[in-house]
């Protein structure tokens, strides 16, 4: 009896199983956010878009589905346990990722996130680099350490964060392109940057002193901005008063000179009349400044005792 012989009763069952196997393995569905890479006996054949597609059954053609529209991320120095309205993070510390030596040989505890998308078609992402996720993370750490190693700890902790994000993004993108990883970097964001825990109290004290220094500088500048304009205004006012006084004196002098020249001209034309007018004007001014006046005849000398001038 042939051991390979199949009982006639089982032949329909075998045929049905083969048909079901062909049906189940000859079609596949690509989601709207995916692209399908079709392999023929393990070799790249084509890239297909979203929708229902057919292929050769029983593993002759296989499909790798890759999400190319969804933004993905990798976290360094921390891990998100649960995202949502109240994000929860793992309590474990990842010092092997986050502790980085700066350019002045200090140490900064840097946590960051890289956001990226897989480029279309995703063939480079699938076939150019093995263990692409692990490789991508190593590249991130290498570039971040290089960028931070070119800067001082104060730049890393304070003013240089935006520049670090921008430079790291550009360098990482160039490195990914050179390795043909098929990844487009969307952004790099420093999540948290702190000094190591052992030196954090000392660093906080330095920051507090710097803030107090800046506060004192701001107060001094405020007082300066109040005092200087006021002093300048007072000085300008005094200068204007001096200019007004000078103009007044000059105008008075010119007026006196013009009046004198007019009198002199009139005197030259009629000396006697001018002399008499000047005498009368002078006497008018003098008489206004004296008290009671008595006018008597020059021959009436006996009148003075009767006036009681001593008592008055």
C-alpha atoms as one frame of an Amber mdcrd trajectory, in Angstrom:
protein
   0.000   0.000   0.000   1.348   3.436  -0.945   1.749   5.574   2.185   1.316
   8.682   0.093  -1.963   7.549  -1.231  -4.864   9.623  -0.015  -8.178   8.003
   0.632 -10.748   9.090  -1.853 -12.983  10.319   0.955 -10.340  12.866   2.045
  -9.637  14.268  -1.404 -12.567  16.770  -1.290 -11.445  17.929   2.165  -7.871
  18.467   0.911  -9.145  20.365  -2.115 -11.322  22.561   0.098  -8.388  23.268
   2.414  -6.177  24.170  -0.544  -8.844  26.498  -1.930  -9.300  28.135   1.477
  -5.524  28.502   1.796  -5.298  30.091  -1.632  -8.145  32.454  -0.782  -6.740
  33.440   2.604  -3.176  34.035   1.363  -3.860  35.678  -1.994  -5.161  39.054
  -0.834  -4.234  41.739   1.664  -5.406  45.167   2.718  -3.246  48.289   3.105
  -4.590  50.924   5.522  -4.900  54.620   4.525  -1.841  55.576   6.586   0.294
  52.761   5.155   2.179  51.688   2.061   2.732  48.046   1.168   6.083  46.734
  -0.075   5.575  43.526  -2.057   8.338  40.890  -2.040   8.535  38.072  -4.563
  10.409  35.134  -2.996  12.055  37.629  -0.635  13.084  40.080  -3.355  11.548
  43.540  -3.775   8.820  43.606  -6.397   6.705  46.770  -6.023   5.195  49.332
  -3.661   1.424  49.653  -3.449  -0.852  52.224  -1.857  -3.880  51.903   0.430
  -6.672  49.527  -0.524  -7.389  45.862  -1.219  -4.734  44.034  -3.265  -4.044
  40.497  -4.484  -0.808  38.490  -4.431   0.495  35.034  -5.114  -0.508  32.657
  -2.299   1.441  30.414   0.059   4.243  32.920   0.725   5.373  33.212  -2.872
   4.659  36.923  -2.493   4.792  38.608   0.904   3.926  42.149   1.957   5.620
  44.510   4.429   3.248  47.259   5.587   4.835  50.515   6.734   3.079  53.557
   8.221   4.334  56.526   6.187   1.909  59.311   7.193   1.915  58.952  10.974
   4.446  60.974  12.913   6.507  58.716  15.140   8.809  59.566  18.003  11.714
  58.291  20.047  12.331  59.388  23.649  15.751  59.727  25.240  16.439  60.047
  28.959  12.844  59.230  29.898   9.914  57.070  28.823   6.208  57.883  28.637
   4.170  55.249  30.399   0.768  56.704  29.599  -0.094  59.696  27.425  -3.223
  61.764  27.647  -4.572  64.693  29.599  -2.303  63.744  32.496   0.814  62.183
  31.031   2.548  59.630  33.227   6.255  58.861  32.959   8.269  55.888  34.121
  10.066  56.388  37.412  13.233  54.706  36.185  16.155  56.973  35.326  17.977
  56.592  32.014  21.299  58.184  32.951  23.163  56.206  30.308  21.244  58.231
  27.692  20.766  61.591  29.345  24.104  62.405  31.031  26.204  64.283  28.460
  29.579  66.020  28.828  29.565  69.674  27.715  32.337  71.637  26.065  33.640
  73.025  29.380  33.873  69.484  30.831  30.713  69.839  32.898  27.822  67.372
  32.821  24.230  68.111  31.806  21.210  65.850  32.283  19.448  66.179  28.911
  16.100  64.644  27.994  14.831  65.040  24.455  12.320  63.768  21.910  12.842
  63.253  18.182   9.803  63.213  15.901  10.102  61.652  12.443   8.231  60.121
   9.535   9.181  57.233   7.268   9.763  58.502   3.749   7.774  57.194   0.807
   8.511  54.739  -0.726   9.659  52.940   2.429  12.127  50.636   0.658  15.192
  52.343   2.141  13.698  52.112   5.611  13.097  48.369   5.215  16.168  47.184
   3.335  19.093  49.629   3.561  19.841  49.357   7.302  19.461  46.414   9.649
  17.908  47.001  13.050  16.904  50.469  11.879  15.257  51.508  15.181  18.330
  50.640  17.270  20.593  52.281  14.688  18.405  55.366  14.616  18.577  55.727
  18.404  22.380  55.361  18.399  22.609  58.049  15.721  20.438  60.366  17.816
  22.621  59.981  20.877  25.819  60.450  18.879  24.632  63.665  17.227  23.214
  65.119  20.459  26.444  64.424  22.337  28.433  66.053  19.546  26.294  69.202
  19.511  26.235  69.606  23.294  29.964  68.863  23.463  30.566  72.042  21.428
  28.821  74.259  24.000  29.231  75.306  27.617  26.946  74.063  30.345  25.388
  77.536  30.719  24.454  77.590  27.029  22.933  74.122  27.318  20.919  74.973
  30.423  19.793  78.482  29.469  20.052  80.400  26.211  21.281  77.796  23.736
  18.390  75.333  23.743  16.721  76.532  20.523  20.019  76.506  18.654  20.835
  73.009  19.942  17.479  71.712  18.681  17.975  73.268  15.243  21.594  72.160
  14.760  20.883  68.625  16.004  17.912  68.292  13.618  20.006  69.335  10.603
  22.956  67.114  11.468  20.759  64.114  12.196  18.912  64.531   8.897  22.219
  64.685   7.000  23.397  61.529   8.767  20.153  59.690   7.986  20.442  60.702
   4.322  24.016  59.456   4.124  22.946  56.076   5.557  19.849  56.021   3.278
  17.613  55.233   6.229  14.466  56.571   4.564  13.596  58.797   7.540  12.585
  62.477   7.515  13.225  64.316  10.788  10.220  66.454  11.748  11.713  68.006
  14.855  13.929  67.591  17.897  12.732  69.008  21.205  14.625  69.236  24.470
  12.143  67.943  27.012  14.086  68.851  30.136  17.648  70.029  30.722  19.099
  70.091  34.234  22.411  69.744  35.996  23.067  66.326  37.565  21.255  65.734
  40.854  24.464  65.825  42.901  25.261  69.404  41.855  21.722  70.708  41.332
  21.518  72.540  44.718  24.743  74.424  43.970  23.560  75.242  40.474  20.213
  76.498  41.817  22.094  78.742  44.244  24.139  80.178  41.387  20.980  80.755
  39.352  19.341  82.496  42.299  22.361  84.765  42.703  22.321  85.584  38.985
  18.608  86.378  39.133  19.140  88.663  42.120  21.992  90.332  40.261  19.774
  90.883  37.244  17.011  92.241  39.489  19.420  94.760  40.996  20.589  95.758
  37.516  16.997  96.230  36.369  16.187  98.372  39.410  19.299 100.485  38.841
  18.384 100.931  35.179  14.866 101.927  36.197  16.182 104.588  38.564  18.673
 105.686  35.926  15.931 106.035  33.342  13.898 108.118  35.793  16.739 110.365
  37.032  18.562 111.075  33.782  15.569 112.355  31.779  14.510 114.493  34.756
  18.014 115.976  35.068  18.155 116.551  31.333  14.790 118.291  31.455  15.910
 120.531  34.311  19.148 121.327  32.505  17.245 122.156  29.328  14.876 124.357
  31.326  17.797 126.260  32.864  19.366 126.694  29.438  16.101 128.045  28.059
  15.819 130.457  30.968  19.398 131.585  30.413  18.730 132.088  26.712  15.584
 134.066  27.518  17.453 136.219  30.043  20.233 136.870  27.523  17.743 137.841
  24.826  15.952 140.135  27.282  19.195 141.866  28.303  20.280 142.285  24.710
  16.898 143.664  23.695  16.891 146.073  26.665  20.381 147.242  25.795  19.418
 147.735  22.171  16.320 149.645  23.296  18.348 151.893  25.617  20.870 152.489
  22.864  18.152 153.310  20.350  16.468 155.652  22.861  19.775 157.396  23.578
  20.463 157.823  19.881  16.982 159.255  19.382  17.525 161.722  22.235  20.924
 162.615  20.897  19.464 163.224  17.437  16.745 165.447  18.909  19.356 167.275
  21.010  21.416 168.050  17.939  18.415 169.545  16.167  17.182 171.641  19.174
  19.663 171.626  22.071  17.831 174.086  24.312  14.461 172.455  23.906  15.916
 169.011  24.441  17.846 170.113  27.483  14.730 171.650  29.028  12.627 168.537
  28.227  15.240 166.274  29.821  15.339 168.521  32.877  11.594 168.468  33.258
  11.406 164.700  32.822  14.136 164.191  35.386  12.482 166.529  37.887   9.197
 164.735  37.356  10.803 161.440  38.371  12.600 162.991  41.323   9.571 164.830
  42.642   7.515 161.628  42.593   9.952 160.046  45.019   9.853 162.871  47.622
   7.297 163.412  50.356   5.295 166.554  51.052   6.433 169.556  49.000   6.396
 173.257  49.959   6.840 175.918  47.326   7.558 179.419  48.663   8.788 182.723
  47.406  12.503 183.192  47.655  11.967 186.395  49.658   9.535 184.880  52.128
  12.097 183.601  54.647   9.950 184.156  57.663   7.551 181.450  56.714   9.703
 178.451  57.621   9.223 178.678  61.422   5.503 178.535  60.951   5.627 175.241
  59.017   6.901 173.175  61.989   9.178 171.136  59.674  10.992 169.510  62.624
   7.815 167.962  63.971   6.759 166.749  60.584
